[in-house]
Amino acid sequence: MPQPLQDGQVTFDDGAPQTLDQYAKDISAFLMWTAEPHMLARKRIGMQVLIFLIVLAGLMYFTKKKVWHAVEEPSEIARGQDPKKTAV
């Protein structure tokens, strides 16, 4: 049984080499594309979502700092003392 692909069987307009190795790369790239034709769009949207989430996380962090900046940390109060009467 002869080989299904041989060197020089296909000509490329862009000047790519006409070798069996190049044919195998082209066929495997085509099969990957046919398996997932929307992969590039998914990756692009995924990057946009990641950038959005990073910006959102930064905005939420700075909003939290602005809202809670006036809240003091609780001081330790001995048992039995009235916190309103204790001078800190």
C-alpha positions, -999 to 999 in steps of 0.1 A, spaced: 0 0 0 15 34 -10 19 62 15 -11 86 15 12 116 14 45 121 -5 69 150 -9 59 175 -37 23 164 -39 8 198 -29 20 232 -40 16 262 -17 12 298 -30 31 313 0 63 293 -7 60 269 23 82 239 19 67 209 1 78 182 25 60 154 43 68 171 76 51 203 65 21 184 52 17 167 86 19 200 104 -8 215 81 -31 185 85 -28 185 123 -34 223 125 -65 218 103 -78 190 124 -74 210 156 -93 239 140 -121 216 129 -123 201 164 -128 235 180 -135 263 155 -145 288 182 -114 283 204 -99 316 194 -130 335 203 -133 317 236 -97 326 245 -102 362 236 -133 365 257 -115 347 285 -88 373 285 -113 401 285 -131 385 315 -98 382 334 -89 418 328 -124 428 339 -121 408 371 -87 422 380 -100 458 375 -132 450 396 -111 435 424 -89 467 425 -120 489 426 -135 468 453 -103 469 474 -100 507 472 -138 511 479 -134 490 510 -104 511 522 -124 543 516 -155 531 534 -137 515 564 -109 540 569 -125 558 599 -133 526 618 -108 521 647 -95 488 657 -110 476 690 -87 481 720 -84 454 746 -106 461 777 -102 442 810 -130 421 821 -156 440 842 -147 475 829 -172 497 812 -158 505 777 -175 539 777 -158 550 809 -124 537 802 -99 562 788 -77 547 761 
